[in-house]
Amino acid sequence: MLAWLIRFDQSLVPAVREVQAAFSRLEWIVPQPSYFLHISLGGVAFGRRRPTGQEIASALERARRVWASASGFEVTYRRINCFHNAVVAEVEGDGPRLLVEKLVEDNYWGNVQVDAPLAAVRLETYLPHLTIGSIKGANDPGLLKEVLIPLRDRELGKQRVTEASLCLIPASRTTILSPWEVVGSVALD
């Protein structure tokens, strides 16, 4: 899968580890490895083959044009929560949403030249977040609630974001948490 991500500031990993330790007794929650922590801005393509250099260049150059006027920004990781099948820290700050809005306004997904393009991000459901644990299967939500309520207002820290990274993510059931490959980036001045 080819996707736009904001890479997580690794100096904040100890705060994430503290929260992960709080849910470690729940065997059905898999902590995210530190190298996989990120904010997703949206998938670009999900094909059976590796994107070509030309496809990567198309995705990268289109985003550079779209984000040419975008500036760096600060985000705060706060409010430990869960949704769908993940334990998350909410991301406060308008920066990630503004980057995604610019892509949507440009019809980025309709204009980028890649094989197996993904659908555009739906702004009405886009919630910037940092996944810190993945939930396996159906389990007692009461146990998770018991663990998360005391952590609800925990702040993991602040991060200055100065670039968005275009990454190649090995996305199958067995490889999804493997390290991704950064194939390009856009500086946010």
Buried (B, 14 or more C-beta within 10 A) or exposed (E): BBBBBBBBBEEBBEBBBEBBEBBEEBEBBBBBEBBBBBBBBBBBBBBEEEBEEEBBBBBBBBBBEBBEEBEEBEBBBBBBBBEEEBBBBBBBBEBBBEBBBBBBEBEBBEEBBBEBBBEBBEEEEBEBBBBBBBBEEEEEEEBBEEBBEEBEEBEBBBBEBEBBBBBBBBBEEEEEBBEBEEBBBBEBE
